[in-house]
Amino acid sequence: MKNLLKYSGVVFALCLGLQMQSQENNLWDRDFPNFRYPDQRGISDFEPNKDTITDFNGINVRVGGAFALQFQAIDQENSGNAATPALADIGENFNLATANLDFDVMLYDGVRLHLRTYLSSQHHNETYVKGGYLQIDKLDFISEGFAQGLMDHMRIKIGHMENNYGDAHFRRTDNAMALYNPFVGNYLMDSFTTEVGVEVYYFNNGFLGMLGATNGKLNQNVTNPGTTSPSLLAKIGYDKNLSDDFRFRLTGSVYHTNQTSSAYLYSGDRAGSRYYSLMTTPEGAGDGFRSARINPNLRNELTSVMINPFLKFGGLEFFGIYERASGKLAAETDERVWNQYAGELIYRFGNTENFYIGGRYNSVNGELETGEDVTVDRYNIGAGWFMTKNILSKIEYVNQEYNDYPTTDIHNGGKFNGVVFEAVISF
């Protein structure tokens, strides 16, 4: 508690000072270029638009954040066999509230810094930095107009950052930042990691391409040299409004790492799941803070491919996932393969599309380290209301079932279903 009060005091003083300075410069409410809005305007956005016209009047700091709180009423069970670990006894109550703190800083014309800190999360009770990056859309800091023709289409991102593999991570909940997610939970195979690297983008008339490379590590250190290979990632796609009412986007992404002591692509979210204490023993074994997610545990020669269609016609939108991940553990000789399929249909309505209803189906199948072929299915039905562009309330019904898990696995005969309500504030 003492540390929490100390951090809160520092953050409050810093925010107050920045606000006073920004009010003096009349920059507090100015929107940044090449920036995804952290409110309703950012819904259904992916990579920020590439703006060639920017306005820079000195360093400008934007302080933002997010808060989320859920009320969970979910029942769970497994086979109850003598060899199957017993599940924790859970009831109906509020989960731990989560909070983020964001800094976005215009450092120069076309140069922006982003930093996100988790103030409170399911997995950590201490404040810690998620990551940050430098986004470069102009090279005027070298000389005015330097390589302007190229930079009108190009973007460079450098940092210890959320890697841009696939499109699903743009619609997931990032700790307290749950406003972009129309449901409460993330996808079963939650492809998300933060690694030190660089990504280079090219945009031209709806077409986009990205090439990136990272050092392949989530937890950065200089120990155990030679045990981790760089990760390579790429994305290609097309995203354009074909008419006033119809938007079409289709992308394909790939992520590859040859060897690593700790590949975190499907377990990189240290904040934790939005579903609490599911498929977990009273002692915390089992899924733990990543409850209800699936980690294929592929660490060597990992190659993942994801294809994502997105269509929006008026208020009706569809987002889909096809994903194939292959790899193995160091002790394994043969690779294992996991597949993920997902589709969600959302209808947004109201004067500002401030209401929505929708459904999502998500299925994963693959081979465990012990050799069994298993399948997990989930469907969600939900609705939401943007009370303002910064405040979202949503409710969902979730049903998930685990099939063909071995008797000694906590997921044997496992299933859960119930209702979760979530309130989100983001600014």
N, C-alpha and C positions, 0 to 999 in steps of 0.2 A: 504493500500500500504506500509506503514511504517513497519508493521509486516511482510509482504511478503518479503520485502528487508532484514529485520533482519534474518528471517529464511533462506533465500537463501544464505546470507553471511555465516551463521553458517554451513550450509550443504556443501557449496563450500570449506570452510576451512577444515572441517572434512574429506571430500573426498580427498582433496589434500594431507593432512597429511597421510591418510591411504594409498594412492597410493604411496607416496614417501617411506613409510615404507615397503610396499609390494614389491616395485621394488628393494629395498635393499636386501630383502630376496628372490627375484626371484620367488615370489609366486603369482603374480598378475593374471597371465593367467592360473593358475592351476585349473583343474576341481575338484569339490568336489565329494566324493563318496556318494552314497545314496541320490542323488540330482536330481531333475527334471530341465533340462536346460530351461532357460527363453528365448530361441530362437527357431529356426525351429527344432532343434533336440528334443525339448520337445513336439512336435506335436503328438497327439494320445497317449501320456503317461498318466498314472493315478497315482497310488501310485509309488513313486520312487523305482527303482530296489533295491533289497537287496544284497549289495556287502559285501562279507566276508573279502576280501583283501583290506585294506586301508593303506594309507601312511600319517603319521602325523609327521610334523617337527616343531611343535610349533603353537601357535595361529595364525590363518590365517583369515583375514577379506576380504570378497568379497562384494563390493558395486555395486548394480545394480539398475535398475529402468525401468520405462516404460512411454511412452507418447502416447496419442491418440487424434485424431481430426476428427470430422465428418462434412460433408456437407450434410444437410438434405433438401430434396425436397418432402414433404409428404402432401397430401390433406386429410382432415378429415371432417366428418359430422355425425350428429345424426338425430333423427326423426324431430326435430324442433317443436314438440308439445309445446303448451303454458306451460304445466306443466314440461317439460323437461329442465333442466339447459342448458343455451347456452354455446357453446364451444368457447375457445379462438381463435382469428383470428391469424393464423400462415402463414408464407411464406417460402421462400427458402433462406437459409443462413447457415453459419457455426455455430456449437454449441460451447459451452465453452470447451476449451482444458482441458484435464485431465492429471494428472501426479502422479506417484507412486515413492517411494524411498524404496529400499530393502537393508537390511543388512543380510548377512549369515556369520556366524562366526564358524569356527572349533575351539572349545574350548579344545578338547581332542580327542584322538583316538576313533572314533566312536561316538562322541558327537558333535552335531551341533545346533546352535541357529539360528532361523529365525525371522525377524521382518519386517513388512510391514507398511509403513506410506503413507496415502493419502495426497499428497501435494495440489492437486486441484481436486474437484469433482463437479458434478452437484448440489448436495444437500448442500455441505458445502463450504464456501469460505475460511475457515481457515484450517490450517494443523492439522491433527489428526491421531492417531495411529489406524490402523485396528485391529491389533493383532499380536501375536507372540507365538512361542513355542520352546521347547527343544526337539530335536529328539535324542534318545539314541539307537544306534545299537551295542554297546559294553559296557561291564561293567568293562573295564580295569582300570577305576579310583578307583575301590574298591581294586582290585589286578590284576596283569597281568594274562590274561587268565581266569578270573573269569567267571564261567558258560558259557564257550565258546561254548560248544556243543549246549546249548539252544539258546544262542544269535546269533548263525549262522543262525537261522530261525526266531528270534523274534525281534520286534522293539517296543519301547515305545515312545509315544509323550505326552507331558504335556504342558499346557499353556492356554492362552485365545486365542483360535484359531478357524479357520474355521473347523467346524465339518465334518467328512467324512461320511455323509449320501448320499448314491447313487453315481453314476458316473457322473451325469450331471454337477456337480459343477467343475469337472476337465476340462470341455469344455466351460465354461461360461466366460464372460468378467468380470474381477474383477477391476472395475474402469478403470484405464488406461491400465491394462494388458489384452489386447484384442487379443493377438497373437494366443492363443490357440483356439479361437472361429472362425470357418470358416465363420460365418455370423456376422452381426452387433448386432442384438438384442439377448438377452438371452431367455430362455424358458418362456412360459406364467405363469406357477406356478414355480417361480424361487426359488427352495429349497436351501437356503443358510442362515447360521447364524454363529455367533461367540460366543462361550460360554466357560467359564472356566471349564476345565476337563482333562481327561486322556484317551488315546486310546492305546490298546495293540494289536499288530499285530503278526500273525504267517504266514510265507511263507514256502512252501515246494513243489518243483517240479511243479510249476504252480498253485497250490492251495493256496488260501489266506483266512484268517479269521481275523476278528477284533471285539473286544468288547470294548465299551467305556461308560463313564459316565460323565455327566457335572452337574453343579449346576442349570441348567435350566434358567439362566439369561443372557441376552445380556448386559444390562446396570448394571454394578456391584455396589452393595451397601449393607448396613447392615440393612436398614429400612424394615418395613413390614414383620417381621419374620413370618414364618408359612404359607405364601401365595403362596409359590413356591415350587414345588417338583423337585427332581433331574430328569434330562433327561437321558434316556438309549438309546444306539444305538449299532447296530451290522451290520456286513457285512460278507458275505461268497461268494466265487467265484472261478473261474478258469480262468487263463490267460496264454496262451502259444503259441509260434510259432510252429505250427504243421508241417510246412515245410518252406523252404526258402521264399516262396511267400505267405503263408497263416498263419494268426494269428487269434486266436479265444479267445474271452473273454466273460464271462457271470457272472454277479454278482446279488445278491439280498441283499437289505438293509432294515433296520427297524429303526425308530426313535419313541420314546414314552416318553411322559411326562404326569403325572397324573393331575396336576393343576399348573397354573401359571397366574400371573397378566398380563403377556406380552409375549406370545409365538411368536417368531419372525422367525420361520422356513420359512415362505413364505413372510416375509417383513423385513428380516434382512439386506438387502443391503442398508446401509445408503448412499452409493455413488450416487445411482440413476440409472435410466434406460438409455440405449443408444438412445432411442427415446425421444425427448424433447417436452414437452407441449401438448401431445396428450391426449384426453379425460379429459381435464382440463378446468375449467372456467377462464375467464379473471382475476378473483380474486385469482386463485390458488387452488380452491376447485376441487374435483374429484380425479383423479389419482395422481395429483401433480408430485413430482419428481420420482415416480415409474410408470410413465405413460406407458400404454399398457400392464402392468402386471396384474395378477389375484391373489388377496389375499383372500383365503377362510375364513379367520378370525375365525380359530378354536383354542381356547385357553385352554380349559379344556379337559382332557382325550384325548389328541391328540395322534393319532397313524397313522404314515405314513409308507407305504411300497413302495419301488421302485425296479423294475427289469430292468436291462440294458444289452442288448446284444451289442457286438461290434465285427465286422468281418472286416478283411482287407485282400484282395487278390490282390497282386501286388499293383497297384495304386488306386484300388477301395476299398472304405471303407463304412461300414454301422454302424450307431449308433442309438439305439432305447431306448424309455422310456415307461414303463407302471408304473403308480403311482396311489395309492389309499390313500387318506387322510380322516380320520374321527375324529370327535370331536364336541365340542359345546362351546358356550359362557356360562359364569357363570349363567346367567338368564334363559338359555334354559334347558329343561328337556330331549329332544330327541336329539340324535346326528345327525349331517349332514354329508354327504359323498360327496367328490369331486374326480373325476378321471381325469388323464392326460395321453394322448397318444402322442407320437412324434416319428418320423423317419426321419433320414437325410442320404442322399446318396451323397458321395463326390468322385470325381475322381481327383487324383493328377497325374501330368505328368510333363515332362521335365527331363533334365539330373539329377537333384537333387530333383525331385518332387516339383519344385519351382513355379509351376502353379497349379491351381485347379478350378474346376467348380462343382456346386452341387445344391441340393434343399433340403428343410426341410418342413415337414408338422407337425403342432402342434395343438392339440385340447384339450379343457378342458370343462368339464360339472360338474354341482353340484347345490346345493341348497343354496340360499341366506338366510340371517337371517330373511328376510320377507316372506320366504316360496316359492318363485318362483324357478323353475328349469330352469337354463340358460345354454347356450353353447357359447363358444368362439372358433373361428377357425382362424388359421393363416397359411399362406404358404410363404416361402422365396425362391427366386432363386438368386444365387450369384456366384461370381468368385473372385479369388485372385491371387496375384503375390508377391512372396518373392523376392524382389529386391536384398537383401542379406539375410543371415540367421537371421539378426536382424531387418530388415525393411520389413513390409508387407503393401501392398495397396489392398483394397478389395471394391467391390461394390455389392449391393444387391437391388432387388426389393421385397417389402414386401406388403402383403395384409392381413388385419385382419377385421373380422366381429363379432359383438355381437348380439346374438339372445335371444329373450324372456325376456329381462329386463323390469321391470315395467316402466310405463310412467314417473314417477317422478325421475327416475334414469338417470344420464347423459349418460349412455351407451345405452339407449333406441334407437333402430334403428342405433346404432353407427357402423361406419366403417371408415377405412382409408387405403390409399395405396400410394405408391410412391417409390422413389429411395433414397438410402443413400450411400454415399461414405465415407470410413474411411481409414485413414493412421495411422499406428502403428509402434512404435519403442520400442524394448525391448532388454535389455542386462543384 
